[in-house]
């Protein structure tokens, strides 16, 4: 039996897609919202969790519905639950992100996305909801991951052999 004593928040998934453009700059995918709230404002692709779906499935579904993109591996960046972050009511979002080697040419605005664009990190437009905060966190996460790769590759070049790397990668815990 459900207890109606406690208010029930809405749950959403937002998706941050970083990709390398042809000029070797990193861009981020944004959609222009077709409907209120924040009609005609730029935002991250995303939307509401269906009652029978896993939140990661929500992220993939919304990405497909709003951009036509599919088959993209996403990882969880974090959750955002500050009261008032969505004017429609109490909403908690789970942000997922990825980094692509190239901008997918198949990306097209659809569903409740009126338009779609790739923006440089230094030239982001004004954003809906708390998406600028989410992007700030995503950029910091991406930076840390890239630094880890650089540091690991420097270390591996000097200390490890290919056999050692294969042993680490194939290790099960």
OpenMM code with the backbone's topology and positions (N, CA, C; nanometers):
from openmm import Vec3, app, unit

residues = "UNK UNK UNK UNK UNK UNK UNK UNK UNK UNK UNK UNK UNK UNK UNK UNK UNK UNK UNK UNK UNK UNK UNK UNK UNK UNK UNK UNK UNK UNK UNK UNK UNK UNK UNK UNK UNK UNK UNK UNK UNK UNK UNK UNK UNK UNK UNK UNK UNK UNK UNK UNK UNK UNK UNK UNK UNK UNK UNK UNK UNK UNK UNK UNK UNK UNK UNK UNK UNK UNK UNK UNK UNK UNK UNK UNK UNK UNK UNK UNK UNK UNK UNK UNK UNK UNK UNK UNK UNK UNK UNK UNK UNK UNK UNK UNK UNK UNK UNK UNK UNK UNK UNK UNK UNK UNK UNK UNK UNK UNK UNK UNK UNK UNK UNK UNK UNK UNK UNK UNK UNK UNK UNK UNK UNK UNK UNK UNK UNK UNK UNK UNK UNK UNK UNK UNK UNK UNK UNK UNK UNK UNK UNK UNK UNK UNK UNK UNK UNK UNK UNK UNK UNK UNK UNK UNK UNK UNK UNK UNK UNK UNK UNK UNK UNK UNK UNK UNK UNK UNK UNK UNK UNK".split()
positions = [
    Vec3(0.0840, -0.1179, 0.0000),
    Vec3(0.0000, 0.0000, 0.0000),
    Vec3(0.0886, 0.1244, 0.0000),
    Vec3(0.0603, 0.2178, -0.0887),
    Vec3(0.1384, 0.3412, -0.0960),
    Vec3(0.0925, 0.4383, 0.0116),
    Vec3(0.1858, 0.5114, 0.0637),
    Vec3(0.1572, 0.6098, 0.1666),
    Vec3(0.1474, 0.7470, 0.1005),
    Vec3(0.0316, 0.8086, 0.1048),
    Vec3(0.0131, 0.9406, 0.0438),
    Vec3(0.0582, 1.0539, 0.1343),
    Vec3(0.1175, 1.0191, 0.2478),
    Vec3(0.1665, 1.1192, 0.3417),
    Vec3(0.2852, 1.1979, 0.2841),
    Vec3(0.3598, 1.1349, 0.1944),
    Vec3(0.4809, 1.1965, 0.1404),
    Vec3(0.4587, 1.2424, -0.0036),
    Vec3(0.4946, 1.3673, -0.0345),
    Vec3(0.4813, 1.4171, -0.1725),
    Vec3(0.5696, 1.3363, -0.2680),
    Vec3(0.5263, 1.3243, -0.3894),
    Vec3(0.5989, 1.2451, -0.4876),
    Vec3(0.6589, 1.3369, -0.5938),
    Vec3(0.7920, 1.3406, -0.5997),
    Vec3(0.8553, 1.4244, -0.7019),
    Vec3(0.8510, 1.3585, -0.8392),
    Vec3(0.8686, 1.4376, -0.9416),
    Vec3(0.8880, 1.3851, -1.0763),
    Vec3(1.0358, 1.3520, -1.0921),
    Vec3(1.0652, 1.2615, -1.1844),
    Vec3(1.2033, 1.2214, -1.2112),
    Vec3(1.2291, 1.2380, -1.3604),
    Vec3(1.3431, 1.2966, -1.3928),
    Vec3(1.3818, 1.3168, -1.5322),
    Vec3(1.5240, 1.2682, -1.5555),
    Vec3(1.5597, 1.2563, -1.6819),
    Vec3(1.6969, 1.2299, -1.7234),
    Vec3(1.7375, 1.3413, -1.8194),
    Vec3(1.8568, 1.3945, -1.7997),
    Vec3(1.9149, 1.4931, -1.8911),
    Vec3(2.0444, 1.4356, -1.9463),
    Vec3(2.0749, 1.4696, -2.0711),
    Vec3(2.1877, 1.4084, -2.1394),
    Vec3(2.2842, 1.5157, -2.1896),
    Vec3(2.4116, 1.4977, -2.1547),
    Vec3(2.5178, 1.5870, -2.2007),
    Vec3(2.6017, 1.5100, -2.3015),
    Vec3(2.6040, 1.5591, -2.4249),
    Vec3(2.6843, 1.4966, -2.5299),
    Vec3(2.7938, 1.5952, -2.5693),
    Vec3(2.9175, 1.5585, -2.5408),
    Vec3(3.0328, 1.6320, -2.5895),
    Vec3(3.0811, 1.5617, -2.7156),
    Vec3(3.1256, 1.6398, -2.8144),
    Vec3(3.1796, 1.5812, -2.9368),
    Vec3(3.2854, 1.6738, -2.9938),
    Vec3(3.3794, 1.6148, -3.0666),
    Vec3(3.4863, 1.6909, -3.1292),
    Vec3(3.4395, 1.7336, -3.2679),
    Vec3(3.4444, 1.8642, -3.2943),
    Vec3(3.4049, 1.9189, -3.4237),
    Vec3(3.5198, 1.9054, -3.5233),
    Vec3(3.4920, 1.9348, -3.6498),
    Vec3(3.5931, 1.9214, -3.7550),
    Vec3(3.7122, 2.0148, -3.7335),
    Vec3(3.6927, 2.1237, -3.6558),
    Vec3(3.8040, 2.2140, -3.6267),
    Vec3(3.8754, 2.1759, -3.4970),
    Vec3(3.8501, 2.0549, -3.4475),
    Vec3(3.9119, 1.9981, -3.3266),
    Vec3(3.8701, 2.0660, -3.1968),
    Vec3(3.7608, 2.1418, -3.1986),
    Vec3(3.7091, 2.1989, -3.0745),
    Vec3(3.6027, 2.1060, -3.0180),
    Vec3(3.5872, 2.1122, -2.8868),
    Vec3(3.4844, 2.0320, -2.8210),
    Vec3(3.3549, 2.1122, -2.8190),
    Vec3(3.2495, 2.0476, -2.8643),
    Vec3(3.1173, 2.1113, -2.8681),
    Vec3(3.0219, 2.0308, -2.7803),
    Vec3(2.9115, 2.0957, -2.7442),
    Vec3(2.8079, 2.0297, -2.6656),
    Vec3(2.6753, 2.0412, -2.7393),
    Vec3(2.5968, 1.9357, -2.7328),
    Vec3(2.4681, 1.9294, -2.8013),
    Vec3(2.3592, 1.9908, -2.7134),
    Vec3(2.2848, 2.0849, -2.7706),
    Vec3(2.1702, 2.1454, -2.7025),
    Vec3(2.0489, 2.1399, -2.7938),
    Vec3(1.9329, 2.1390, -2.7314),
    Vec3(1.8083, 2.1468, -2.8079),
    Vec3(1.7369, 2.2763, -2.7711),
    Vec3(1.6604, 2.3286, -2.8659),
    Vec3(1.5752, 2.4447, -2.8370),
    Vec3(1.4372, 2.3902, -2.8011),
    Vec3(1.3878, 2.4298, -2.6853),
    Vec3(1.2603, 2.3763, -2.6360),
    Vec3(1.1421, 2.4269, -2.7183),
    Vec3(1.0555, 2.3350, -2.7554),
    Vec3(0.9368, 2.3678, -2.8341),
    Vec3(0.8232, 2.4201, -2.7456),
    Vec3(0.8205, 2.3784, -2.6181),
    Vec3(0.7081, 2.4097, -2.5297),
    Vec3(0.7557, 2.4742, -2.3993),
    Vec3(0.6608, 2.5379, -2.3305),
    Vec3(0.6871, 2.5898, -2.1973),
    Vec3(0.7022, 2.4736, -2.1000),
    Vec3(0.7727, 2.4926, -1.9912),
    Vec3(0.8416, 2.6157, -1.9550),
    Vec3(0.9695, 2.6327, -2.0383),
    Vec3(1.0142, 2.7534, -2.0463),
    Vec3(1.1356, 2.7897, -2.1200),
    Vec3(1.1229, 2.7653, -2.2699),
    Vec3(1.0023, 2.7893, -2.3246),
    Vec3(0.9821, 2.7763, -2.4685),
    Vec3(1.0844, 2.8629, -2.5428),
    Vec3(1.1437, 2.8078, -2.6478),
    Vec3(1.2444, 2.8731, -2.7327),
    Vec3(1.3788, 2.8946, -2.6637),
    Vec3(1.3982, 2.8395, -2.5469),
    Vec3(1.5285, 2.8461, -2.4790),
    Vec3(1.6077, 2.7186, -2.5088),
    Vec3(1.7381, 2.7311, -2.5016),
    Vec3(1.8254, 2.6164, -2.5223),
    Vec3(1.8340, 2.5355, -2.3942),
    Vec3(1.8448, 2.4041, -2.4098),
    Vec3(1.8493, 2.3137, -2.2952),
    Vec3(1.9202, 2.1844, -2.3348),
    Vec3(1.9528, 2.1060, -2.2355),
    Vec3(2.0030, 1.9716, -2.2609),
    Vec3(1.8870, 1.8837, -2.3071),
    Vec3(1.9133, 1.7873, -2.3941),
    Vec3(1.8085, 1.6909, -2.4256),
    Vec3(1.7703, 1.6155, -2.2975),
    Vec3(1.6443, 1.5815, -2.2849),
    Vec3(1.6023, 1.5055, -2.1675),
    Vec3(1.4525, 1.5077, -2.1510),
    Vec3(1.4069, 1.4343, -2.0504),
    Vec3(1.2644, 1.4311, -2.0251),
    Vec3(1.2287, 1.3390, -1.9107),
    Vec3(1.0999, 1.3188, -1.8933),
    Vec3(1.0449, 1.2497, -1.7776),
    Vec3(1.0554, 1.0977, -1.7861),
    Vec3(1.0794, 1.0382, -1.6710),
    Vec3(1.0815, 0.8942, -1.6525),
    Vec3(0.9406, 0.8385, -1.6661),
    Vec3(0.9244, 0.7345, -1.7475),
    Vec3(0.7983, 0.6612, -1.7514),
    Vec3(0.7925, 0.5701, -1.6301),
    Vec3(0.6741, 0.5430, -1.5799),
    Vec3(0.6553, 0.4687, -1.4559),
    Vec3(0.7171, 0.3289, -1.4598),
    Vec3(0.7277, 0.2693, -1.5790),
    Vec3(0.7771, 0.1323, -1.5905),
    Vec3(0.9172, 0.1237, -1.6502),
    Vec3(0.9966, 0.2300, -1.6392),
    Vec3(1.1250, 0.2303, -1.7075),
    Vec3(1.2393, 0.2624, -1.6111),
    Vec3(1.3554, 0.2078, -1.6413),
    Vec3(1.4789, 0.2378, -1.5689),
    Vec3(1.5256, 0.3767, -1.6129),
    Vec3(1.5856, 0.4523, -1.5238),
    Vec3(1.6240, 0.5904, -1.5564),
    Vec3(1.7244, 0.5973, -1.6721),
    Vec3(1.8136, 0.5005, -1.6830),
    Vec3(1.9069, 0.5017, -1.7954),
    Vec3(1.8329, 0.4793, -1.9275),
    Vec3(1.7275, 0.3985, -1.9242),
    Vec3(1.6453, 0.3795, -2.0436),
    Vec3(1.5741, 0.5097, -2.0811),
    Vec3(1.5349, 0.5873, -1.9803),
    Vec3(1.4754, 0.7189, -2.0059),
    Vec3(1.5729, 0.8065, -2.0826),
    Vec3(1.6984, 0.8082, -2.0385),
    Vec3(1.8003, 0.8903, -2.1051),
    Vec3(1.8142, 0.8499, -2.2520),
    Vec3(1.8227, 0.7212, -2.2784),
    Vec3(1.8365, 0.6744, -2.4176),
    Vec3(1.7116, 0.7050, -2.4995),
    Vec3(1.5942, 0.6857, -2.4397),
    Vec3(1.4684, 0.7136, -2.5112),
    Vec3(1.4575, 0.8609, -2.5451),
    Vec3(1.4821, 0.9475, -2.4471),
    Vec3(1.4714, 1.0917, -2.4706),
    Vec3(1.5742, 1.1398, -2.5730),
    Vec3(1.6943, 1.0844, -2.5677),
    Vec3(1.7962, 1.1211, -2.6659),
    Vec3(1.7499, 1.0831, -2.8061),
    Vec3(1.6927, 0.9652, -2.8203),
    Vec3(1.6398, 0.9222, -2.9502),
    Vec3(1.5234, 1.0108, -2.9938),
    Vec3(1.4279, 1.0342, -2.9039),
    Vec3(1.3097, 1.1125, -2.9400),
    Vec3(1.3435, 1.2560, -2.9791),
    Vec3(1.4363, 1.3186, -2.9084),
    Vec3(1.4639, 1.4611, -2.9322),
    Vec3(1.5735, 1.4871, -3.0340),
    Vec3(1.6633, 1.3892, -3.0559),
    Vec3(1.7769, 1.4141, -3.1449),
    Vec3(1.7948, 1.3087, -3.2541),
    Vec3(1.7238, 1.1971, -3.2431),
    Vec3(1.7412, 1.0881, -3.3375),
    Vec3(1.8649, 1.0039, -3.3119),
    Vec3(1.9412, 1.0352, -3.2077),
    Vec3(2.0654, 0.9623, -3.1802),
    Vec3(2.0366, 0.8360, -3.0991),
    Vec3(2.1031, 0.7280, -3.1375),
    Vec3(2.0858, 0.6004, -3.0705),
    Vec3(2.2193, 0.5271, -3.0648),
    Vec3(2.2259, 0.4277, -2.9767),
    Vec3(2.3469, 0.3464, -2.9678),
    Vec3(2.4644, 0.4180, -2.9048),
    Vec3(2.4387, 0.5212, -2.8279),
    Vec3(2.5460, 0.5981, -2.7641),
    Vec3(2.5614, 0.5526, -2.6199),
    Vec3(2.6835, 0.5182, -2.5828),
    Vec3(2.7106, 0.4750, -2.4452),
    Vec3(2.7106, 0.5975, -2.3545),
    Vec3(2.6293, 0.5923, -2.2504),
    Vec3(2.6178, 0.7027, -2.1547),
    Vec3(2.6648, 0.6559, -2.0176),
    Vec3(2.7217, 0.7472, -1.9407),
    Vec3(2.7508, 0.7142, -1.8008),
    Vec3(2.6904, 0.8212, -1.7116),
    Vec3(2.6565, 0.7810, -1.5916),
    Vec3(2.5909, 0.8700, -1.4965),
    Vec3(2.6875, 0.9762, -1.4463),
    Vec3(2.6494, 1.1015, -1.4637),
    Vec3(2.7259, 1.2131, -1.4084),
    Vec3(2.6855, 1.2373, -1.2639),
    Vec3(2.5552, 1.2446, -1.2379),
    Vec3(2.5070, 1.2690, -1.1030),
    Vec3(2.3596, 1.3017, -1.1024),
    Vec3(2.3098, 1.3317, -0.9832),
    Vec3(2.1691, 1.3679, -0.9682),
    Vec3(2.1595, 1.5130, -0.9222),
    Vec3(2.0495, 1.5770, -0.9600),
    Vec3(2.0260, 1.7178, -0.9286),
    Vec3(1.8859, 1.7302, -0.8711),
    Vec3(1.8789, 1.7793, -0.7478),
    Vec3(1.7504, 1.7756, -0.6772),
    Vec3(1.7176, 1.9042, -0.6036),
    Vec3(1.7834, 2.0127, -0.6391),
    Vec3(1.7565, 2.1390, -0.5702),
    Vec3(1.6092, 2.1783, -0.5886),
    Vec3(1.5398, 2.2039, -0.4787),
    Vec3(1.4000, 2.2481, -0.4925),
    Vec3(1.3917, 2.3738, -0.5797),
    Vec3(1.2909, 2.3775, -0.6660),
    Vec3(1.2711, 2.4928, -0.7533),
    Vec3(1.3476, 2.4855, -0.8845),
    Vec3(1.4188, 2.3771, -0.9102),
    Vec3(1.4972, 2.3682, -1.0343),
    Vec3(1.4077, 2.3560, -1.1579),
    Vec3(1.2820, 2.3169, -1.1374),
    Vec3(1.1858, 2.3056, -1.2471),
    Vec3(1.0568, 2.3746, -1.2040),
    Vec3(1.0108, 2.4763, -1.2793),
    Vec3(0.8905, 2.5490, -1.2391),
    Vec3(0.7628, 2.4652, -1.2430),
    Vec3(0.7678, 2.3468, -1.3035),
    Vec3(0.6486, 2.2613, -1.3100),
    Vec3(0.6244, 2.1857, -1.1796),
    Vec3(0.7224, 2.1855, -1.0911),
    Vec3(0.7074, 2.1149, -0.9641),
    Vec3(0.8361, 2.0472, -0.9231),
    Vec3(0.8310, 1.9804, -0.8099),
    Vec3(0.9483, 1.9135, -0.7531),
    Vec3(0.9986, 1.8064, -0.8493),
    Vec3(1.1188, 1.8270, -0.9024),
    Vec3(1.1739, 1.7379, -1.0038),
    Vec3(1.3190, 1.7050, -0.9716),
    Vec3(1.3485, 1.5785, -0.9751),
    Vec3(1.4858, 1.5302, -0.9569),
    Vec3(1.5325, 1.4775, -1.0912),
    Vec3(1.6515, 1.5205, -1.1330),
    Vec3(1.7031, 1.4703, -1.2599),
    Vec3(1.8310, 1.3920, -1.2382),
    Vec3(1.8501, 1.2926, -1.3242),
    Vec3(1.9736, 1.2174, -1.3312),
    Vec3(2.0403, 1.2575, -1.4619),
    Vec3(2.1614, 1.3109, -1.4511),
    Vec3(2.2335, 1.3576, -1.5694),
    Vec3(2.3295, 1.2489, -1.6170),
    Vec3(2.3216, 1.2214, -1.7468),
    Vec3(2.4102, 1.1248, -1.8115),
    Vec3(2.4946, 1.1981, -1.9136),
    Vec3(2.6156, 1.1485, -1.9364),
    Vec3(2.7023, 1.2168, -2.0319),
    Vec3(2.7835, 1.1171, -2.1130),
    Vec3(2.8402, 1.1704, -2.2217),
    Vec3(2.9320, 1.0935, -2.3044),
    Vec3(3.0221, 1.1904, -2.3806),
    Vec3(3.1269, 1.1358, -2.4367),
    Vec3(3.2215, 1.2125, -2.5180),
    Vec3(3.2411, 1.1362, -2.6479),
    Vec3(3.2102, 1.2014, -2.7604),
    Vec3(3.2196, 1.1383, -2.8915),
    Vec3(3.3378, 1.1952, -2.9695),
    Vec3(3.4015, 1.1111, -3.0493),
    Vec3(3.5179, 1.1523, -3.1269),
    Vec3(3.4812, 1.2474, -3.2408),
    Vec3(3.3541, 1.2482, -3.2800),
    Vec3(3.3093, 1.3360, -3.3891),
    Vec3(3.1613, 1.3692, -3.3680),
    Vec3(3.1202, 1.4825, -3.4217),
    Vec3(2.9797, 1.5211, -3.4153),
    Vec3(2.8995, 1.4302, -3.5077),
    Vec3(2.7984, 1.3619, -3.4534),
    Vec3(2.7173, 1.2746, -3.5390),
    Vec3(2.6326, 1.3564, -3.6365),
    Vec3(2.6503, 1.3305, -3.7630),
    Vec3(2.5780, 1.4058, -3.8652),
    Vec3(2.4299, 1.3704, -3.8699),
    Vec3(2.3931, 1.2601, -3.8058),
    Vec3(2.2537, 1.2156, -3.8081),
    Vec3(2.1655, 1.2875, -3.7056),
    Vec3(2.2236, 1.3691, -3.6188),
    Vec3(2.1446, 1.4377, -3.5154),
    Vec3(2.0468, 1.5358, -3.5785),
    Vec3(1.9191, 1.5233, -3.5411),
    Vec3(1.8123, 1.6091, -3.5932),
    Vec3(1.7131, 1.6383, -3.4813),
    Vec3(1.6648, 1.7611, -3.4751),
    Vec3(1.5641, 1.7977, -3.3756),
    Vec3(1.4327, 1.7271, -3.4068),
    Vec3(1.3688, 1.6746, -3.3023),
    Vec3(1.2405, 1.6062, -3.3191),
    Vec3(1.1635, 1.6120, -3.1883),
    Vec3(1.0415, 1.5613, -3.1891),
    Vec3(0.9551, 1.5542, -3.0720),
    Vec3(0.9359, 1.6946, -3.0133),
    Vec3(0.9708, 1.7159, -2.8879),
    Vec3(0.9502, 1.8485, -2.8276),
    Vec3(1.0725, 1.9385, -2.8401),
    Vec3(1.1678, 1.9004, -2.9263),
    Vec3(1.2822, 1.9855, -2.9577),
    Vec3(1.2525, 2.0594, -3.0878),
    Vec3(1.2464, 2.1921, -3.0816),
    Vec3(1.2176, 2.2723, -3.2007),
    Vec3(1.3403, 2.2874, -3.2896),
    Vec3(1.4592, 2.2770, -3.2300),
    Vec3(1.5844, 2.2932, -3.3034),
    Vec3(1.6927, 2.2216, -3.2248),
    Vec3(1.8077, 2.2078, -3.2880),
    Vec3(1.9212, 2.1397, -3.2278),
    Vec3(2.0459, 2.2128, -3.2710),
    Vec3(2.1423, 2.2242, -3.1818),
    Vec3(2.2661, 2.2911, -3.2179),
    Vec3(2.3835, 2.2390, -3.1379),
    Vec3(2.5022, 2.2555, -3.1965),
    Vec3(2.6278, 2.2196, -3.1303),
    Vec3(2.6980, 2.3496, -3.0946),
    Vec3(2.7306, 2.3663, -2.9679),
    Vec3(2.7866, 2.4920, -2.9175),
    Vec3(2.9226, 2.4696, -2.8546),
    Vec3(3.0129, 2.5645, -2.8806),
    Vec3(3.1420, 2.5624, -2.8135),
    Vec3(3.1233, 2.5916, -2.6657),
    Vec3(3.2103, 2.5375, -2.5839),
    Vec3(3.1968, 2.5531, -2.4392),
    Vec3(3.2097, 2.6988, -2.3954),
    Vec3(3.2787, 2.7802, -2.4736),
    Vec3(3.2955, 2.9225, -2.4389),
    Vec3(3.1852, 3.0110, -2.4989),
    Vec3(3.0983, 2.9503, -2.5787),
    Vec3(2.9943, 3.0290, -2.6457),
    Vec3(2.8547, 2.9716, -2.6215),
    Vec3(2.8310, 2.9217, -2.5018),
    Vec3(2.7001, 2.8648, -2.4711),
    Vec3(2.5954, 2.9746, -2.4593),
    Vec3(2.4755, 2.9503, -2.5107),
    Vec3(2.3672, 3.0482, -2.4940),
    Vec3(2.3128, 3.0407, -2.3508),
    Vec3(2.2224, 3.1299, -2.3183),
    Vec3(2.1502, 3.1222, -2.1919),
    Vec3(2.0706, 2.9913, -2.1918),
    Vec3(2.0687, 2.9221, -2.0778),
    Vec3(2.0098, 2.7880, -2.0733),
    Vec3(1.8894, 2.7800, -1.9809),
    Vec3(1.7997, 2.6870, -2.0118),
    Vec3(1.6807, 2.6608, -1.9311),
    Vec3(1.7171, 2.5841, -1.8040),
    Vec3(1.6246, 2.5873, -1.7085),
    Vec3(1.6358, 2.5116, -1.5836),
    Vec3(1.7707, 2.5428, -1.5162),
    Vec3(1.8333, 2.4410, -1.4587),
    Vec3(1.9655, 2.4555, -1.3981),
    Vec3(2.0726, 2.3918, -1.4864),
    Vec3(2.0479, 2.3897, -1.6163),
    Vec3(2.1360, 2.3187, -1.7078),
    Vec3(2.2759, 2.3771, -1.7150),
    Vec3(2.2928, 2.5053, -1.6869),
    Vec3(2.4292, 2.5601, -1.6841),
    Vec3(2.5087, 2.4974, -1.5693),
    Vec3(2.4439, 2.4706, -1.4552),
    Vec3(2.5123, 2.4044, -1.3432),
    Vec3(2.5499, 2.2609, -1.3798),
    Vec3(2.4590, 2.1921, -1.4460),
    Vec3(2.4863, 2.0545, -1.4866),
    Vec3(2.6021, 2.0508, -1.5855),
    Vec3(2.6029, 2.1429, -1.6806),
    Vec3(2.7116, 2.1481, -1.7795),
    Vec3(2.8439, 2.1809, -1.7112),
    Vec3(2.8438, 2.2706, -1.6141),
    Vec3(2.9665, 2.3018, -1.5401),
    Vec3(3.0230, 2.1755, -1.4756),
    Vec3(2.9360, 2.0970, -1.4138),
    Vec3(2.9802, 1.9718, -1.3525),
    Vec3(3.0291, 1.8725, -1.4578),
    Vec3(2.9611, 1.8660, -1.5717),
    Vec3(3.0002, 1.7744, -1.6784),
    Vec3(3.1361, 1.8116, -1.7366),
    Vec3(3.1615, 1.9410, -1.7535),
    Vec3(3.2911, 1.9861, -1.8038),
    Vec3(3.4019, 1.9478, -1.7050),
    Vec3(3.3776, 1.9669, -1.5759),
    Vec3(3.4768, 1.9295, -1.4742),
    Vec3(3.5019, 1.7787, -1.4773),
    Vec3(3.3957, 1.6998, -1.4920),
    Vec3(3.4099, 1.5539, -1.4992),
    Vec3(3.4893, 1.5138, -1.6233),
    Vec3(3.4565, 1.5743, -1.7370),
    Vec3(3.5274, 1.5441, -1.8613),
    Vec3(3.6754, 1.5803, -1.8480),
    Vec3(3.7019, 1.6957, -1.7911),
    Vec3(3.8411, 1.7389, -1.7711),
    Vec3(3.9170, 1.6371, -1.6858),
    Vec3(3.8567, 1.5933, -1.5756),
    Vec3(3.9219, 1.4948, -1.4890),
    Vec3(3.9471, 1.3630, -1.5617),
    Vec3(3.8501, 1.3195, -1.6409),
    Vec3(3.8668, 1.1942, -1.7152),
    Vec3(3.9779, 1.2063, -1.8196),
    Vec3(3.9829, 1.3195, -1.8897),
    Vec3(4.0874, 1.3380, -1.9903),
    Vec3(4.2257, 1.3474, -1.9253),
    Vec3(4.2351, 1.4161, -1.8117),
    Vec3(4.3633, 1.4231, -1.7399),
    Vec3(4.4067, 1.2854, -1.6914),
    Vec3(4.3121, 1.2062, -1.6464),
    Vec3(4.3428, 1.0696, -1.6029),
    Vec3(4.3993, 0.9871, -1.7182),
    Vec3(4.3382, 1.0017, -1.8356),
    Vec3(4.3866, 0.9291, -1.9533),
    Vec3(4.5278, 0.9739, -1.9894),
    Vec3(4.5510, 1.1042, -1.9888),
    Vec3(4.6839, 1.1577, -2.0211),
    Vec3(4.7873, 1.1068, -1.9204),
    Vec3(4.7548, 1.1171, -1.7920),
    Vec3(4.8486, 1.0726, -1.6889),
    Vec3(4.8717, 0.9223, -1.6964),
    Vec3(4.7664, 0.8463, -1.7199),
    Vec3(4.7807, 0.7008, -1.7295),
    Vec3(4.8657, 0.6633, -1.8501),
    Vec3(4.8438, 0.7304, -1.9629),
    Vec3(4.9215, 0.6964, -2.0818),
    Vec3(5.0692, 0.7310, -2.0621),
    Vec3(5.0977, 0.8398, -1.9938),
    Vec3(5.2375, 0.8743, -1.9643),
    Vec3(5.3004, 0.7687, -1.8745),
    Vec3(5.2272, 0.7248, -1.7730),
    Vec3(5.2770, 0.6246, -1.6804),
    Vec3(5.2936, 0.4903, -1.7505),
    Vec3(5.1937, 0.4532, -1.8290),
    Vec3(5.1986, 0.3241, -1.8952),
    Vec3(5.3118, 0.3153, -1.9967),
    Vec3(5.3410, 0.4254, -2.0642),
    Vec3(5.4506, 0.4249, -2.1611),
    Vec3(5.5830, 0.3947, -2.0925),
    Vec3(5.5972, 0.4408, -1.9706),
    Vec3(5.7250, 0.4267, -1.9021),
    Vec3(5.7362, 0.3001, -1.8179),
    Vec3(5.6263, 0.2501, -1.7645),
    Vec3(5.6341, 0.1452, -1.6635),
    Vec3(5.5785, 0.0096, -1.7047),
    Vec3(5.4830, 0.0061, -1.7963),
    Vec3(5.4137, -0.1172, -1.8261),
    Vec3(5.4461, -0.1704, -1.9648),
    Vec3(5.4244, -0.3013, -1.9765),
    Vec3(5.4299, -0.3666, -2.1069),
    Vec3(5.2868, -0.3991, -2.1468),
    Vec3(5.2629, -0.4273, -2.2734),
    Vec3(5.1296, -0.4592, -2.3226),
    Vec3(5.0689, -0.5759, -2.2445),
    Vec3(5.1478, -0.6780, -2.2110),
    Vec3(5.0986, -0.7932, -2.1350),
    Vec3(5.0436, -0.7478, -1.9994),
    Vec3(5.1103, -0.6548, -1.9322),
    Vec3(5.0637, -0.6054, -1.8028),
    Vec3(4.9290, -0.5348, -1.8161),
    Vec3(4.9124, -0.4573, -1.9211),
    Vec3(4.7858, -0.3870, -1.9440),
    Vec3(4.6741, -0.4879, -1.9693),
    Vec3(4.7004, -0.5900, -2.0502),
    Vec3(4.5998, -0.6936, -2.0767),
    Vec3(4.5603, -0.7655, -1.9484),
    Vec3(4.6569, -0.7914, -1.8608),
    Vec3(4.6266, -0.8569, -1.7325),
    Vec3(4.5339, -0.7707, -1.6473),
    Vec3(4.5582, -0.6403, -1.6442),
    Vec3(4.4751, -0.5499, -1.5647),
    Vec3(4.3346, -0.5429, -1.6232),
    Vec3(4.3243, -0.5259, -1.7536),
    Vec3(4.1946, -0.5110, -1.8197),
    Vec3(4.1095, -0.6369, -1.8056),
    Vec3(4.1719, -0.7539, -1.8094),
    Vec3(4.0962, -0.8786, -1.8031),
    Vec3(4.0675, -0.9257, -1.6603),
    Vec3(4.1156, -0.8533, -1.5607),
    Vec3(4.0947, -0.8915, -1.4212),
    Vec3(3.9493, -0.8704, -1.3796),
    Vec3(3.8905, -0.9727, -1.3195),
    Vec3(3.7531, -0.9627, -1.2685),
    Vec3(3.7556, -0.9539, -1.1166),
    Vec3(3.6720, -0.8669, -1.0625),
    Vec3(3.6645, -0.8520, -0.9154),
    Vec3(3.5393, -0.9153, -0.8645),
] * unit.nanometer
topology = app.Topology()
chain = topology.addChain("A")
for resn in residues:
    res = topology.addResidue(resn, chain)
    for name in ("N", "CA", "C"):
        topology.addAtom(name, app.Element.getBySymbol(name[0]), res)
